[in-house]
Amino acid sequence: MISELNHINIDTPDLDATVEFYEQVLGLVPRAKPSGNSGMWMYLGDAAVVHINVVPESLGTVTGNFNHVAFSAANLDRFVATLTRRGTPHRVVERPDMGLTQLLFNDPNGIAIELNFETVG
């Protein structure tokens, strides 16, 4: 039986853009990988939730049916403003059936990201 999501792993030819995105958009904190290998781990509190590896070129769609990664979040307006300022295409989807508002966008590698905000009221 599993107990929690440990991390997602991203392969990218552009480490700087990927780290900057997860730091500036999602507020994750970058730290060197413990192994000393090229790449970076991105932390949410004490948890390294995004592991980033450097690869020589884009791997395209090698992840097959992988669709997206989702995070719970707060302050929808701040995230929308950040994405708008960066010119990152995004959309807001109201999900009253789930009591959520979802913010959908892609990272620099084309990975779909979903942020879920509890709907008040």
N, C-alpha and C positions, 0 to 999 in steps of 0.2 A: 504494500500500500504506500502511495506517495503522501507527503505531508505539505509540500509547498513548491512553488516554482523557484529554482535556484538561480538561474541566469539564462540570458540569451547570448548567443555567440554570433558575431558579425565578422565576415571576411571582407576586407576592403583594400583597394590599391591607394586610397587617399586617407591616411590615418588622421592628418591634421583636420580636414573638413569634417570627418566623422566625429572625432573627439569634440571639436568646437560645437557641432550641432547638438550632441547629447548634453554638453555642458551648458550652452547658452539657451537652448529651447526647453529642455526637461529639467535643468538644474542639477544634473548628476555631477559628481566630483571625480575628476580623473586621477588615477594613481598608477604608477608603473606596475607591470605584471610581476608577480612574485618570482616567476621563473627567470626574469631578465630578458626573455625573448622580446622581439619587436612587437609592438602593440600597446594596448592600454586596457585597464579595467576601469569601469565607470561605477561609482558607488552611490547608493541611496542609503544614507545613514552608514551603518557598518556593513552593509551587504553589497557585494560586487555583482550588480544585477545585469550589467552589459559587459561582455568580454569582447574586445576588438582585436583582431589579428590582421597583420599586414600581408597582403598577397600581391603578386606582381601585376595582375590585371583583373578587371572585373570578371566575376565568375558567372554573371548573367542569372539564369533561372535554375541553377543547379539545386536549389532547395525544393524543387518540385511543387508539391501541394501546400507548402507552408504559405499561410495567408497573411497574418499580421501578428503583432505583439500589442498587448493592451495593458495600460496602467490606470489605476485609480488616481484621481487628481482633484485639486481644488483651485478655484479662481479662474474660471473659464475665460473671463475678459482679458486677463493678463496673458494667457497663452495665445488667444486670438490676436492680440496686439503684437506680440512677439513674432508670430508667424507672418502677419501682415507686413510688419517693418522689414523682415528678412526677404519678403517676396516669395514665401513658401506657399504654394497652393494648398488650400485646406477647405474642409466643409464641416458644418455643424449639423448634426442630425439629432432631432428630438425623439426620444424613445419613452413616451409616457407609459407604455406597457411595462417597462422595466424600471421606471422612476429615474431615468438617466437622460443626460444630454451627452452626446458623443462628439468629440473633435477628431477628425480623420485627416491624416497627412502622411507624406513619405519622408524618410531620412535621405541623406545624399546618395545612398546606395540603392534607393528604390524600395526599401523595406517599409511596408505599411505600418503606421503607428496609430493606435486608437487610445485616446484619453477619455475616461469615463468620469463624469461629474454627476453627483447626486442632484436630482431635481428637488428643489424645496417647494413644498406646498402641494 
